[in-house]
Amino acid sequence: MGQCDETLPSCARCRRRREVCSYLEQYSPPPTVTLPLRLPPFSIERPDAATEHLEDMDLAHIFLTETYATLWSGTRGQMTWRDTVWKAALRQPALLNGILAMAAMHKVVAMSAPPPPLPHDTDPGPSPGPDRRYQVMALRKQAATLPAFVALLAKLDETTCHDSFVLSILVCFWAFASRNLPVQLGIFDAEGDPASWRNVRANLPATNPVNDFVQICRKLKPITILTRQCHGWLKQGPMSAFMETPAIDDLPSLGSDAAHALDKLERRLEIKAPHLLDFGSAQQRPLLSFRFAYRAVQCREWLELAIAWPSLLPEVFVEELETGSEAALTVLSYWAVAFQPLDIYWWAKGWAAALVIHIAARVRGEWAELVKWPLETIVARKGGIASSSTGSI
């Protein structure tokens, strides 16, 4: 049996290699994706050394010129990705493979995006499918990253915690990016022969965004575990930019519409689901507070704080989402409003709208009334976010 550290997200890569993983047996929730009894016999061919070196150089160039700037919104965070993380990756193969995998996934998504419209309503024609080699490169780098990530997690200390923390953030981005990746590269599924891959859009499944979000919450637990175990080291270490939070008095004020909507939500939760109040209005834990999140994401440099909410959710709330609790789904729709400014990034694009539209179609009665505000807000903002600010919420 392949031994797996309990903090590694359930990735199902062991199924691809036809191994038994201790993580899946001991810690993973029941799988939501049904895999065939017999996986198709294929292998990921490794290129010759010269070709692999050229591919790594290509991915390094993509990361250092494009991808790094999509992984954090604030300048200090971006420079940490480009300079500090890159230097750390040169001495840590797991981290190097992780950021090269992210660059390859970025390339796959970027090449599958529709081309910009031409003047005079000229038909630009169909989008050219992504180069299959970037898909294979991404898969190969993913496969190299995860076992090494397990090894790092098994020996956390003052030195290894920084690389492990960055890798856990990359897993977070990978999880959200899975919505826009072919299923073979997504974190929700791990089957399929690379030889059969053609176009990203043809491989995108029609999934339930709430079910995918539930999986993401469970795959983000390494971030929470790492930050709790290694908080002091991380705050004082080279990746401290990723641990920063603003003082609430330094943030823009909450818009009156948002304040009114949150007041209504909290009043309804007090009556119908008081046990859920802590997951949107927590006073002692600002990263769980929508009032804090809505103010923070009005500042471009603090957009990533919206990711903290799903990583901090306890299993009891995740289970309510999984079972379709209308109260929990309504709370989730209000988080989506905070997450939508991240639509400017390839790995987050489309998530907020997909969640709110899906939830609006599922809830009824008083909960449907409460979901109107997130739906109207998402629709009103959809279509572009200013480069310097996300606007008032």
N, C-alpha and C positions, 0 to 999 in steps of 0.2 A: 504494500500500500504506500502511495506517495504521501508523506507526512506534510501537512499544510498548517500554517499558523492560523489561529482562529480569527485574526484581524484582517486577513486577506478577503476581499470580496469574492463571493461565489462567481467564478467567471466561466465555468464549464469547459475550460481549455483541456482539463484532464480527460474529458470525454472524447475530445478530438484525438488525443494520444492513446485512447483506450486504456487509461490507468484509473485506479480507484483513488479518490482524493479524500483524506481524512476530514477536510473542512466540510465537504458536501454532506458527509455522513453525520457529523457531530453538530454543526452550527448552522447549516443552510436551511432556510424555509423550504417547504415543498416546491419543486420546480413548477413554473407556470408555462413552460414551453415543452411540448411533447416531442421527444427526440425519437427517431426510428430505432428499432431494436438492433439493427446492424448499420453501423456508419459506413458510408461509401469508402472503399479502399483508395486512399490517395495520400500523397506525402507532399510537404512543402520543399521543393528542391532548393537547395542552397546554391547560389551562383559560385563561380570560381572566385578566387581571392581578389583578382584584379577588378572584376565586375562589381563585387560586393564593396570594394573600397570606393569605386566611382559612385555607386548608389548612395553610400554613406555620405560622401562629399555633397552630393545633390541634396539629400535630406538636411544636412547641416546648413547648407546655404539657405534652404527654404525656412528653416527654423530661425536662423539669425537675421534674416531680412524681412520675414513676413509673420511667421507663426507666433513668435515671442510677444508681439504687440497685441495679439488677440487673446492672450491668456491672463491679462490684467489690465485694468483701465487706468490706474494711476501711474504717473511717470516713474516713481520709485519702484513700484512693483514690476513694471515692464523692464527697467534696467536690471532688476534682480534676476529676472528670467534670462535676459540676453547675456549678462556678464557673469553674475555670481553662480547661477545654476549651470550655465554652460561650462564654466571652469570646474565646478564640482563634478560635472558629468565626464570630463576628460579623465578623471581618476576613478570613477565609479561606473562600471559597465552597465549595471541595471538602470541607472539614471540616464545614461547616454542612449540606451535602447529605448527607454521610455519617451524621451523628448524627440527622438527620431521617428518613433511610431506616431507621435502626435503630429509631427510635420507631414508624414505620409497621409494620415487621415485628413488633415487640413487640405492637402492637395487633392485628394479624392473628392471631397465635398466641393471645393472651389471649381474643379473641372466639370462637375455635374450641374453647376448652377446655370440657369438660363442666361444667355448673353444679353447685354444691355440693348434696349430698343434702338433701332436705327431711325434716322430722320424720315419724315414724310410717311410714317407708318409702314415702312418697308418690312416685309416678312423676313426675319433673320434666319428662318429655317430651324430645324430641330437642334437641340443642344448636343454637341458631340460628346459621346460617353467618355468617362474618365479613362485615362491610360491604365490598362489592366495591371501594368507592372507596379504602379503605386499601390494598388490594392494588395498585391502579393508582398510588396515590401512592408506595408503596414502590418499584414498578418505575421510576417516573419519577425518583425521587431516586437510585436505584442507577445508572441510566443517566447521570445528571449527575455522579455522584461519580467513576466509574472513569476517564474520560478526564482529568479534572483530577488524579487521583491519579498517573497516568502522568507528567503534566507535572511534578509535584512531585518524583517519584522521579528524574527526569532531571537535576535541579539541586539535589541535596542539599548543604546547607551548614549552618552553625551556626544559621541562622534557620529554614530550611524543614524541618530534620530532625524537629522536635518535632511539627509537624502531620502529617508523613508517618508518624511512629511511631504516633500515635493512629489514623490511618487504617488502618495495617496491623493494629492490634489489632481495629478494627471489622471488617475482613475476616475475621479469625480467628473472631469471634463469629458473623458472618454464615455462615461455613462450617459451624460446629456447629449453628446454628439451622436450616440447610437441612433437617435431618431432620424438623422440625416445621412446615415451610412448604410451601405448594403448590409443585410442581416449577417453575412459572414464575418464582418468586421465589428459589428456591434457587440456590446457587452451582454445583451439579452439572449444571444444565440451563438452557437459555435459550430455549425455544421455547413457542409457544402464544399464542393470541389472547386478550387480556384480556377481550374481550366474551363469551368462553365460560366465564369463571371463575364458579363458583358457591360451592362449599363446600371448605374446606381439606382435610377428610378425604377427600373424593372425589378430590382431586388428589394425595394422597400415594402415592408409588410403593412397591411392595414391593422394597426394595433390600437389597443385601448390606452390612451395616454395616462389615465389614472393608474392602471395596472403597471405600466412602465415606471411611473413615478414611485410606486410602492417598492419596486425592485431597486430603484436608485437609492431610496432612503436606506435600504438594508446594505447596499454596497458602499455607502458613505460612512459606515461605522468606523472604519480605520482612522478617518480624520479625527473623529471625536475621541477615540481611544488614545491616539497619538498625542493630541493636544493636552489631554488630561494627564497622561503619564509623563510627558516631557515638556510641560508648559514653560518651566523656568529656563530650560536649555534653549527652547525655540525662541522665546522672547528676547534672549540675549545673543542669539546666534546669527549666522550670516543670512538666514532666510526670514529675519524678523519682520520684513516688510509685509509678509503674508499673514502676520499675526496682529497687525495694527487695527485699531478701531477708533473712531473719532469720539470726542466728547460731545454729548448731545447738545450742549449749548452752542457748539460751533456749527451746527447743521442748520439748514434753512427751516423755516417754520412749516408746520403741516398745513396743507390747504384746507379751506373750510369744508369743501365737498367731501374730502377724504375723512376729516374729523367727524363729520356728521354720519357718514357711512359706517365708520368704525364704532361710533356710539350705538347705532342701531344694531350692529352685529353683536356687540357685547351685551346689550340689554336682552336680546333674544337668547344668547347662550346662557346668561344667568338664569333664565326661566326654564329653558328646554334642555340644555346640555352644559351645566356648570363645570363639569369635569374637563371640558375643552377650553375653558377660558385661558388657561396658562399657555396655550399654544398660539395665541394671537395678541394677547394683551399683558404678557408677563412683565411685571415691574422690576423684579430682581434680576432677570436675565434679558437684557435689551436685545440680544440677537434673536430672541423668540418674539419680540414685540413688533407688530406691524407699524405702530406709530414711529418707532425708531427706524425701521426699514424704509418706510415711505419717505422719511426725511433724508436718510442716507443716500438713497438712489437718485435724489435730485442733484447730487454732486457726482460728477463723472469719476472721480478718483475712488469712490466707495461703492461702485456697482456690485462688486463681488460679495459684499456682505449679505446679499440676498441668498447666496448659496448656503450660508450658515444654518438657515432655518431647517431645511430637510435633514441636514446632518445631525441636528440636535433633537429631532423628534423621537420620543420614546416609542417602543414597539406597540404600546397600547393604542396610540393614535394611529400608527401605521395600519394596525389591524382593523381599526374602524374604517379607514379608507378602503381597505381591501374588501370589507363586507358591504360597502356601499352606504355607510351612514350618511344621511343627508346633511347632518350638522357638520361632520368632519369634511365632507366634500365642499360645503359652503366656505368653511375656514380656508381650505386649500385654494379656492378661487380668489380669495383676498391676498394670499401669498403670491399668486400668479401676477397680480398687479405690480408687486415689487420686483418680480423677476423679469418682466417684459422689457425694461431698458437694456437688458443683456442681449436682446435680439440683434444687436449690432454685431455680435460674434457668431461665427459659423457653427460653433458647438452648442449654442443655446437657441439658435433661431427657430422660431415656430412653437416653442414649448408653451409659452404663456397663453397664446391664443387657443392652441389645441386643448389645453386643460379647461379653460373657462367655457369654451363652446361645448365641450363634452359634458361638463358639469351642469351647464344651463339646460341641457336637454334631458338630464336625469332627475334633477330635484323638482319638487312640486310644492305648491302652497306657499307658506310663509318663507320657506327656504328659497324658493324661486324668486320671491320678491327681493330677498337680500342679495341674490346673485345678479340682479339687474345692474347694480352699480359696477361690479368688476367687468361685466360684459360690455356695458356702455363705455367704460374707461378704456378697455382694451381696443374696442372698435374705433374710438375717437383718436387714439394714439397710433393705431396701426397705419403703416405707410411711410414711416420715417421718424427718426429721432435726431435732434440737432446734435452736431458733433461736439459742441461745447457743454451742453447741459441736457438733461432728460426732461426738463420742464417741471412745473409744479404738480405735485400729486395732492 
